[in-house]
Amino acid sequence: MSTDVLLPFAAWLGLREAADAAARDTALVDAVRERLPAGGPLAIHDLGTGTGSLLRWLAPRLPGPQHWVLYDRDPELLARAAAGAVTSADGLPVTVVTRCTDLTRLTPADLAGADLVTASALLDMLTAEEVDRVVAACAGRPTLFMISVTGRVRLTPGDPLDAEVAAAFNDHQRRTVDGRRLLGPDAVDAAAAAFAAHGVPVRAGRSPWRLGPEQAELAAEWFRGWLGAACEQRPDLADRTAGYARRRLAEAAAGRLRVLVDHRDLLAG
Ligand SMILES: C[S@@+](CC[C@H](N)C(=O)[O-])C[C@H]1O[C@@H](n2cnc3c(N)ncnc32)[C@H](O)[C@@H]1O
């Protein structure tokens, strides 16, 4: 059984889409609806769209018509996101345009006219300065940041190596890449604090993945990525976790592994 071969990124996003959908805090979407203007088409800007998971989930939960502006630095992911047809809660059309751009340079002018700004599984990939910049661009508009990792995970049954691997993984998430120190699990608190500094109220919700036998494929893929990143951060773990990896993947394949991966959702404004 392979422990280190990971799916291509688009396939990973596809694999996790249903778990993200099940995890998202729908109470925050109810609160979003109350903040949206009545009448005309809604303009929704989605940051770090990937293949469009949040568009497919959120557009049918909001009234239409809607116009979505999808941002990502990866043109192939954006092309996939724009390819599918989506309709609003009331069956009205949802139009889509893409902006292939680096979000670390986002400005308020980019978001001009947006009724709502969204993102999902993005914040951990940013630095403190970049989170401040993104928040400064969003402040003043309802902003929904979903599925941000908190660094807390629980594997059941437990194993003495779980905590050490989790700590190494979180350190990997906070690593410095090309001079950028990523926030990883600290990003969601940094975003909440940045909104507060702008005087914007923030409401937080929980959106944990709860993976069991029905999500064994995702649990195994998540585990491979989690352990792989931990070993990249702490190479000494590689030898010590070889048996652990085989055991965990066998448990996942047999439907005996349960994984809780904690996330938080934020609604600002
Ligand atoms: C983990 S994926 C999440 C994708 C999608 N929101 C979802 O939930 O399936 C993060 C996405 O953010 C994009 N991204 C990360 N940093 C970015 C940046 N600085 N500028 C533009 N896009 C970025 C990546 O290309 C990737 O598609």
Ligand as a Chemical Component Dictionary entry (heavy atoms), coordinates in Angstrom:
data_LIG
# 
_chem_comp.id                   LIG 
_chem_comp.type                 NON-POLYMER 
_chem_comp.pdbx_formal_charge   0 
_chem_comp.three_letter_code    LIG 
# 
loop_
_chem_comp_atom.comp_id 
_chem_comp_atom.atom_id 
_chem_comp_atom.alt_atom_id 
_chem_comp_atom.type_symbol 
_chem_comp_atom.charge 
_chem_comp_atom.model_Cartn_x 
_chem_comp_atom.model_Cartn_y 
_chem_comp_atom.model_Cartn_z 
_chem_comp_atom.pdbx_ordinal 
LIG C1  C1  C 0  -6.983  24.806 -0.980 1  
LIG S1  S1  S 1  -7.429  25.536 -2.478 2  
LIG C2  C2  C 0  -9.169  25.844 -2.192 3  
LIG C3  C3  C 0  -9.921  26.014 -3.494 4  
LIG C4  C4  C 0  -11.424 26.235 -3.333 5  
LIG N1  N1  N 0  -11.702 27.479 -2.653 6  
LIG C5  C5  C 0  -12.050 25.076 -2.626 7  
LIG O1  O1  O 0  -12.502 25.259 -1.495 8  
LIG O2  O2  O -1 -12.099 23.988 -3.216 9  
LIG C6  C6  C 0  -6.737  27.169 -2.392 10 
LIG C7  C7  C 0  -6.794  27.906 -3.714 11 
LIG O3  O3  O 0  -6.280  29.216 -3.531 12 
LIG C8  C8  C 0  -5.427  29.542 -4.612 13 
LIG N2  N2  N 0  -4.435  30.501 -4.114 14 
LIG C9  C9  C 0  -3.611  30.336 -3.060 15 
LIG N3  N3  N 0  -2.839  31.434 -2.910 16 
LIG C10 C10 C 0  -3.182  32.289 -3.899 17 
LIG C11 C11 C 0  -2.727  33.570 -4.277 18 
LIG N4  N4  N 0  -1.754  34.192 -3.607 19 
LIG N5  N5  N 0  -3.305  34.162 -5.334 20 
LIG C12 C12 C 0  -4.297  33.548 -6.025 21 
LIG N6  N6  N 0  -4.752  32.326 -5.721 22 
LIG C13 C13 C 0  -4.204  31.698 -4.659 23 
LIG C14 C14 C 0  -4.826  28.213 -5.044 24 
LIG O4  O4  O 0  -4.395  28.248 -6.397 25 
LIG C15 C15 C 0  -5.982  27.256 -4.817 26 
LIG O5  O5  O 0  -6.767  27.086 -5.958 27 
# 
loop_
_chem_comp_bond.comp_id 
_chem_comp_bond.atom_id_1 
_chem_comp_bond.atom_id_2 
_chem_comp_bond.value_order 
_chem_comp_bond.pdbx_ordinal 
LIG C1  S1  SING 1  
LIG S1  C2  SING 2  
LIG S1  C6  SING 3  
LIG C2  C3  SING 4  
LIG C3  C4  SING 5  
LIG C4  N1  SING 6  
LIG C4  C5  SING 7  
LIG C5  O1  DOUB 8  
LIG C5  O2  SING 9  
LIG C6  C7  SING 10 
LIG C7  O3  SING 11 
LIG C7  C15 SING 12 
LIG O3  C8  SING 13 
LIG C8  N2  SING 14 
LIG C8  C14 SING 15 
LIG N2  C9  SING 16 
LIG N2  C13 SING 17 
LIG C9  N3  DOUB 18 
LIG N3  C10 SING 19 
LIG C10 C11 SING 20 
LIG C10 C13 DOUB 21 
LIG C11 N4  SING 22 
LIG C11 N5  DOUB 23 
LIG N5  C12 SING 24 
LIG C12 N6  DOUB 25 
LIG N6  C13 SING 26 
LIG C14 O4  SING 27 
LIG C14 C15 SING 28 
LIG C15 O5  SING 29 
# 
